[in-house]
Amino acid sequence: MAFSVCAIFPSPTRAQNTVQPEPVVLVGGLSFGVGDKLFTPDGFVVASAGLAGPRAVPRHERSVAKGAFVGVLVTRRVAIVFDTNFTGAGASRFSNRLNTVGVRHWLASRIWLGGGVGLGSLRYQPDSENQALRLRQGIALNAATGIEIVHWRLFALDLQARISIAKYGQLRVTHTAIQLGYEVWLPLR
């Protein structure tokens, strides 16, 4: 009888051996696309060194958008990530970079939402008559969503929509972008 009871109810030692530890999974990716920068207030002037003097920022401009992220999964659907986004200098020669720490959450197997808070930097790319604007830094927020259009076990291609806001004193830069990205998952154990 005792043998039958032991066979039906596993011992604590046997139960502990069947528990598998959660794997540590690194996630990362790159994305490229087009973006639009909106500068508020309109006609804001940024001082720069050199012969040309101060430069007025445009109301908005389109430019190349690039992004990268790296992080670690804390659950099957949630990752803590470091995210960096860059919008290149368009005709105005102002570029914007955001570095944020945040969360990415997969709502379903192929749809995710993300967001973070961090530091933004604004830079004026010099022309032949002007020196670079001293780097301006400010608080930045970003939000993104994506849908994976191709998904393999450890790799995905996705279409992303992004919005970010950075404040540099009185100047606010709002950036929206549509990007194509890829993601990889790297299990460590």
C-alpha positions as CSV (number, residue, x, y, z in Angstrom):
1,M,0.0,0.0,0.0
2,A,2.8,2.4,0.9
3,F,4.5,1.7,-2.4
4,S,1.3,2.5,-4.3
5,V,0.9,5.8,-2.5
6,C,4.5,6.8,-3.2
7,A,4.1,5.9,-6.8
8,I,0.9,8.1,-7.2
9,F,2.2,11.1,-5.2
10,P,5.7,12.2,-6.2
11,S,8.1,13.0,-3.5
12,P,9.4,16.6,-3.0
13,T,12.8,15.6,-4.3
14,R,11.3,14.1,-7.5
15,A,9.1,17.2,-8.0
16,Q,12.0,19.6,-7.7
17,N,14.0,17.7,-10.4
18,T,11.2,18.2,-13.0
19,V,11.1,22.0,-12.7
20,Q,12.9,23.6,-15.6
21,P,14.5,27.0,-15.0
22,E,13.3,29.8,-17.3
23,P,15.8,30.3,-20.2
24,V,17.6,33.6,-20.4
25,V,16.8,35.1,-23.8
26,L,18.5,38.1,-25.4
27,V,16.5,40.0,-28.0
28,G,17.8,42.6,-30.5
29,G,17.2,44.1,-33.8
30,L,17.6,46.9,-36.4
31,S,15.1,48.9,-38.4
32,F,15.3,51.4,-41.3
33,G,12.6,53.6,-42.9
34,V,11.4,57.1,-43.5
35,G,10.4,59.7,-40.9
36,D,9.0,63.1,-40.4
37,K,10.3,65.6,-37.8
38,L,8.0,68.4,-36.5
39,F,9.8,71.3,-34.8
40,T,7.7,73.4,-32.3
41,P,7.5,76.3,-32.0
42,D,7.7,77.3,-35.7
43,G,10.7,79.4,-36.6
44,F,12.7,78.6,-33.4
45,V,16.3,79.8,-33.7
46,V,19.2,77.7,-32.5
47,A,22.6,79.4,-31.9
48,S,25.6,77.9,-33.6
49,A,29.3,78.9,-33.8
50,G,30.9,80.0,-37.0
51,L,30.4,82.5,-39.8
52,A,26.8,81.7,-40.6
53,G,25.5,82.4,-37.1
54,P,22.2,81.2,-35.6
55,R,20.0,78.7,-37.6
56,A,16.2,78.6,-37.7
57,V,14.7,75.1,-37.5
58,P,12.0,74.3,-40.1
59,R,8.4,73.6,-39.3
60,H,8.9,70.0,-40.4
61,E,11.0,67.9,-42.7
62,R,11.3,64.3,-43.9
63,S,14.4,62.3,-43.4
64,V,15.9,58.8,-43.0
65,A,15.0,57.0,-39.8
66,K,17.1,54.2,-38.2
67,G,16.7,52.3,-35.0
68,A,18.3,49.6,-33.0
69,F,17.4,47.8,-29.8
70,V,18.8,45.2,-27.4
71,G,17.2,43.7,-24.3
72,V,16.4,40.6,-22.3
73,L,13.1,38.8,-22.0
74,V,11.7,38.9,-18.4
75,T,8.7,36.7,-19.3
76,R,7.6,35.0,-22.5
77,R,6.0,38.2,-23.8
78,V,7.8,41.1,-22.1
79,A,11.3,42.4,-22.6
80,I,13.3,45.2,-20.9
81,V,15.0,47.0,-23.8
82,F,17.6,49.7,-24.5
83,D,16.3,51.5,-27.7
84,T,18.2,54.0,-29.9
85,N,16.6,55.9,-32.7
86,F,18.2,58.3,-35.2
87,T,16.7,60.6,-37.7
88,G,19.2,61.9,-40.2
89,A,19.8,65.5,-41.2
90,G,17.5,66.6,-44.0
91,A,17.7,69.9,-45.8
92,S,17.8,71.8,-42.5
93,R,20.8,69.8,-41.4
94,F,19.4,69.0,-38.0
95,S,19.6,65.4,-36.8
96,N,18.0,63.9,-33.8
97,R,19.0,60.9,-31.7
98,L,17.0,59.3,-28.9
99,N,18.4,56.7,-26.4
100,T,15.7,55.2,-24.1
101,V,15.1,52.4,-21.7
102,G,11.7,50.8,-21.8
103,V,9.6,47.7,-22.3
104,R,8.5,45.8,-25.3
105,H,5.3,43.6,-24.9
106,W,4.1,41.1,-27.5
107,L,0.3,41.3,-27.4
108,A,0.0,38.2,-29.6
109,S,2.6,36.0,-31.3
110,R,3.2,38.6,-34.1
111,I,2.0,42.0,-32.7
112,W,4.0,44.0,-30.2
113,L,3.9,47.4,-28.4
114,G,6.8,49.2,-26.9
115,G,7.8,52.4,-25.2
116,G,10.5,54.1,-23.1
117,V,11.9,57.2,-21.6
118,G,15.4,58.5,-21.8
119,L,17.7,61.2,-23.3
120,G,17.4,62.9,-26.7
121,S,20.2,64.8,-28.5
122,L,19.9,67.4,-31.2
123,R,22.8,68.3,-33.5
124,Y,23.3,70.6,-36.4
125,Q,25.4,69.1,-39.2
126,P,27.9,71.8,-40.3
127,D,28.2,73.0,-43.8
128,S,31.4,74.7,-45.2
129,E,30.7,78.0,-43.5
130,N,29.5,76.8,-40.1
131,Q,30.8,74.8,-37.2
132,A,28.7,72.1,-35.5
133,L,26.1,73.1,-33.1
134,R,27.0,72.2,-29.5
135,L,25.1,69.1,-28.7
136,R,21.8,69.8,-27.0
137,Q,20.2,67.2,-24.8
138,G,16.8,66.8,-23.3
139,I,14.2,64.4,-22.0
140,A,12.8,62.0,-24.6
141,L,9.8,59.6,-24.8
142,N,9.1,57.1,-27.4
143,A,6.3,54.6,-28.3
144,A,6.2,52.0,-31.1
145,T,4.1,49.2,-32.4
146,G,4.9,46.5,-34.9
147,I,3.5,43.5,-36.7
148,E,5.8,40.7,-37.7
149,I,5.1,40.0,-41.4
150,V,7.6,37.0,-41.5
151,H,8.2,35.0,-38.3
152,W,10.6,32.1,-37.8
153,R,11.6,30.5,-34.5
154,L,14.4,32.9,-33.6
155,F,14.0,35.6,-36.3
156,A,11.3,38.0,-37.6
157,L,10.8,40.8,-40.1
158,D,8.4,43.4,-39.0
159,L,6.7,46.6,-40.1
160,Q,6.9,49.3,-37.4
161,A,5.1,52.6,-36.6
162,R,7.0,54.9,-34.2
163,I,6.5,58.2,-32.5
164,S,8.9,60.0,-30.2
165,I,9.0,63.4,-28.5
166,A,12.1,65.2,-27.2
167,K,12.3,68.5,-25.5
168,Y,15.4,70.7,-25.7
169,G,14.5,73.8,-23.5
170,Q,11.8,75.7,-25.4
171,L,12.2,73.5,-28.6
172,R,10.2,70.3,-28.9
173,V,10.9,67.8,-31.7
174,T,8.2,65.2,-32.5
175,H,9.3,62.4,-34.8
176,T,7.1,59.9,-36.5
177,A,8.4,57.1,-38.7
178,I,7.4,54.0,-40.6
179,Q,10.2,51.4,-40.6
180,L,11.0,47.9,-41.7
181,G,13.0,46.0,-39.1
182,Y,14.3,42.6,-38.2
183,E,14.5,41.0,-34.8
184,V,16.5,38.0,-33.4
185,W,16.2,36.0,-30.2
186,L,19.3,34.4,-28.7
187,P,18.6,31.8,-25.9
188,L,21.6,31.7,-23.5
189,R,20.6,28.5,-21.7
